Amino acid sequence: MKKKVDPRLTEDVDQILKEIGSRIKSHRKQIANNYEDFARTYNFNKVTLSRIESGENSSLKSIIILARKVGIQIEDLFKGIQ
């Protein structure tokens, strides 16, 4: 039988993903205002890009790759997040 996850933990994780997505989006907009243009130019899946920027659940690998493409240091991506 599965253990129930504390809903507060899920809310915290959702907030963290939204903050990370917001940071990535801010940097991406400095490169290309339109996410579809960015995705095409930098060879990144536009659906994955949209999900990350929206704070939806994405793989850590995709988040790290995208952060590098927009020029965010990994430590800056998570800076101040508890």
BARO-82620 format. One record per residue: residue in one letter; x, y, z of N, C-alpha, C in turn. Coordinates in steps of 0.05 Angstrom, whole numbers, padded with zeros to 5 digits, always signed. Layout:
residues N
AXYZXYZXYZ;...
end
This chain:
residues 82
M+00017-00024+00000+00000+00000+00000+00018+00025+00000;K+00011+00044-00017+00026+00069-00019+00022+00087+00005;K+00044+00100+00013+00042+00120+00035+00032+00146+00023;K+00015+00160+00038+00006+00185+00029+00027+00206+00032;V+00030+00224+00013+00049+00245+00014+00036+00269+00028;D+00051+00281+00047+00041+00305+00061+00035+00326+00040;P+00010+00336+00039+00004+00357+00018+00020+00382+00021;R+00030+00388+00045+00047+00412+00048+00073+00409+00033;L+00083+00384+00033+00108+00379+00019+00104+00382-00011;T+00082+00373-00021+00076+00376-00050+00073+00405-00057;E+00060+00421-00040+00057+00449-00045+00084+00463-00046;D+00101+00456-00027+00128+00468-00026+00143+00462-00052;V+00142+00437-00061+00156+00429-00085+00145+00444-00109;D+00118+00447-00110+00106+00461-00132+00115+00490-00133;Q+00118+00503-00110+00127+00530-00108+00156+00533-00117;I+00173+00513-00110+00201+00513-00119+00202+00511-00149;L+00187+00493-00161+00187+00489-00190+00177+00515-00204;K+00158+00529-00192+00149+00554-00204+00170+00575-00203;E+00185+00576-00181+00206+00596-00178+00229+00590-00198;I+00236+00565-00200+00257+00557-00220+00248+00564-00248;G+00223+00558-00254+00212+00564-00281+00212+00594-00286;S+00206+00610-00266+00206+00639-00269+00234+00649-00274;R+00253+00639-00260+00281+00647-00264+00291+00641-00292;I+00284+00617-00301+00292+00609-00328+00279+00626-00349;K+00253+00631-00345+00238+00647-00364+00249+00675-00366;S+00256+00687-00343+00268+00713-00343+00293+00715-00359;H+00311+00695-00356+00336+00694-00371+00331+00689-00401;R+00312+00671-00406+00306+00664-00434+00295+00688-00449;K+00279+00705-00436+00268+00728-00449+00289+00749-00456;Q+00312+00748-00443+00334+00766-00450+00347+00757-00476;I+00343+00731-00483+00354+00720-00507+00334+00721-00530;A+00310+00712-00524+00288+00712-00544+00262+00715-00530;N+00247+00735-00538+00221+00741-00524+00201+00719-00529;N+00202+00706-00552+00183+00685-00558+00195+00658-00552;Y+00181+00642-00536+00193+00616-00528+00195+00597-00552;E+00178+00599-00571+00180+00582-00595+00205+00588-00611;D+00211+00614-00614+00236+00622-00628+00260+00611-00613;F+00260+00614-00587+00282+00604-00571+00285+00574-00574;A+00263+00560-00572+00264+00530-00575+00276+00522-00602;R+00267+00535-00623+00277+00529-00650+00307+00535-00652;T+00315+00559-00643+00343+00568-00646+00362+00551-00630;Y+00353+00544-00605+00371+00529-00587+00365+00499-00586;N+00349+00490-00606+00344+00461-00608+00334+00449-00582;F+00313+00462-00571+00301+00452-00546+00271+00448-00550;N+00261+00426-00541+00232+00420-00545+00215+00442-00533;K+00197+00454-00549+00182+00477-00540+00161+00469-00519;V+00151+00444-00520+00132+00435-00499+00147+00432-00473;T+00170+00421-00473+00186+00419-00448+00193+00446-00438;L+00201+00464-00455+00207+00492-00447+00183+00505-00433;S+00160+00502-00446+00136+00514-00434+00129+00502-00407;R+00132+00476-00405+00127+00463-00379+00146+00472-00357;I+00171+00474-00363+00191+00483-00344+00184+00512-00335;E+00180+00529-00354+00174+00557-00348+00148+00561-00332;S+00130+00542-00336+00104+00543-00321+00106+00530-00294;G+00128+00518-00288+00132+00505-00262+00120+00478-00260;E+00114+00466-00283+00104+00439-00283+00127+00419-00278;N+00119+00395-00270+00139+00375-00263+00155+00368-00288;S+00181+00370-00287+00199+00364-00309+00224+00350-00297;S+00238+00337-00315+00262+00322-00305+00283+00343-00297;L+00299+00336-00278+00321+00353-00269+00341+00356-00292;K+00344+00335-00308+00362+00336-00331+00354+00358-00350;S+00328+00359-00357+00318+00379-00375+00321+00407-00364;I+00317+00410-00338+00320+00436-00325+00349+00445-00326;I+00367+00427-00321+00396+00435-00321+00404+00442-00350;I+00396+00426-00369+00403+00432-00397+00393+00459-00405;L+00368+00465-00398+00356+00491-00405+00370+00514-00391;A+00376+00510-00365+00390+00531-00350+00417+00537-00363;R+00431+00517-00372+00456+00522-00386+00452+00537-00412;K+00431+00530-00427+00426+00544-00452+00419+00573-00449;V+00406+00580-00426+00399+00608-00422+00420+00623-00405;G+00441+00608-00397+00464+00621-00384+00461+00624-00354;I+00445+00607-00341+00443+00608-00312+00461+00588-00299;Q+00477+00596-00280+00494+00578-00265+00475+00561-00248;I+00480+00535-00245+00463+00517-00230+00459+00528-00201;E+00480+00537-00189+00478+00547-00161+00459+00571-00160;D+00459+00588-00181+00442+00611-00181+00412+00603-00186;L+00409+00582-00200+00382+00572-00205+00368+00565-00179;F+00383+00554-00160+00371+00544-00135+00377+00563-00111;K+00391+00585-00116+00399+00603-00095+00375+00614-00079;G+00376+00612-00053+00355+00622-00036+00331+00604-00033;I+00331+00582-00047+00308+00564-00045+00313+00544-00022;Q+00294+00542-00005+00296+00525+00018+00279+00500+00015;
end
